[in-house]
Amino acid sequence: PNFKVDQAKRVPKNIILMIGDGNGLTQISSTVLANNGELSLTQLNSIGFIKTQSADDFTTDSAGAGTAIATGQKTNNRAIGTNKKGATILNLTEILSEKGFYTGVITTDEITGATPSSFYAHRTDRGMVAEIASDLKISKLKLFISQPTKTVKHIEDAGFVMKTDINTIGASVDEKIGAWFNHSNENVTESNVQKLALATKNGISYLNKEKPFFLMVEGAKIDSYGHANDIKGVVTESISFDRAVSEAIKFADEDGNTLVVITADHETGGLTIPQGNVVRHEIEADFTTHDHTGTMVPVFAYGPMSQEFQGVYENNEIFDKLLKVLKISVKK
Ligand SMILES: [Zn+2]
């Protein structure tokens, strides 16, 4: 980052919101210490912490946390874009589309996964996958990139022109586009580690027109490896997420008018790192659970008004802060 417009006191044009699923402070610590002590993320200056508790549980799931961030309201675990009573609540892509923003979602999960769904769907349970997929049809999204889903057909009927090569997305002039990641995450190969960054770079190019844009990027598999108590997978996926962060920061520096906010929905695995060796890139990991934990997770922000994201606050306040810096008011 060149920091030229970081913390500038003016309304940003574009918003890039990045969510590392399960990317808690110890996951970030493991990643930075295994990576010669450096990440793009850890160079940023505007830093805060969010409390992640959902409306009905001390320990949130990705649906409760995703909905809190996307709609500004804490809800029950498993709820997607609906409140505690099951009623639909507006999300950021809907609110910002009304204000002329192009909106997109990129995830290494399936597009019907809990985090991405929270940004376009309204269902009372994350397990309603077919219904969530059908919500894509009436969503405001111009762009999605995700893992292929079992409901592929349903989604390809939702009006998205499907692209077979993520490299070509940036230059597309189609009204609504979608793409599937073709590689599995099973093997640590350079193309796998780089794929979220490639999608982020091309997704930004596609959305970046005269109109402002809002893009949500999720690094989903940090959580999966946390559940599996697999530190190598956690670190690899967290590095992959950081490369996507690098692309967002590079664009923000070129553009000078983009706010990037990077956070996590919750911590996964109760990870501690009692020992390690920075020179040998070694991390000794102890996991205390196969589930999520209730610990606070960091928020990093970069660009105009990034200072708004400093401090300790609730996860749903990210929504409030984003609308505040954009000078948009909505009734909750
Ligand atoms: Zn999880």
Residues whose N, C-alpha, C, O or C-beta is under 5 A from the ligand:
A	BS01	ZN	D223
